[in-house]
Amino acid sequence: MARNKSIYKIQFHNNGQLYELYAHEVTQSNMYAFIEVADIIFGERSNLLVDPSEEKLKAEFGQVKRTYVPIQAVIRIDEVEKEGINKILDSNLSGGKEGNVSAFPAPPFKPKA
């Protein structure tokens, strides 16, 4: 009896957004501090309904054999029974306030006057 390929759901941060991909292979990379994601699954859904985030992911990862994701960007990796829809979610944790400005780090101690 042939064994079915495992399906993994990978969630990671990329440019302020949360990416959720489904793939058949997830391994530790030979490059230090990266995981390797290969054989990304793109479901062939009905052509009548088009999900913009899945289409964006398909355009970004459609011709990619393997992608390397930094370990610190990974939120979780799950082995699942069946594939879902690849998607990009807004991971803005600032309560809905968008922007690209961040506070300058404060010194760890107060200088003496």
Stockholm file with secondary structure:
# STOCKHOLM 1.0

chainA/1-113         MARNKSIYKIQFHNNGQLYELYAHEVTQSNMYAFIEVADIIFGERSNLLVDPSEEKLKAEFGQVKRTYVPIQAVIRIDEVEKEGINKILDSNLSGGKEGNVSAFPAPPFKPKA
#=GR chainA/1-113 SS CCCCCCEEEEEEEETTEEEEEEEEEEEECSSTTEEEEEEECCCCCCSSSCCHHHHHHHHHHTTCSEEEEEGGGEEEEEEESSCCCCEEEECCCSTTCCCSCCCCCCCSSCCCC
#=GC SS_cons         CCCCCCEEEEEEEETTEEEEEEEEEEEECSSTTEEEEEEECCCCCCSSSCCHHHHHHHHHHTTCSEEEEEGGGEEEEEEESSCCCCEEEECCCSTTCCCSCCCCCCCSSCCCC
//
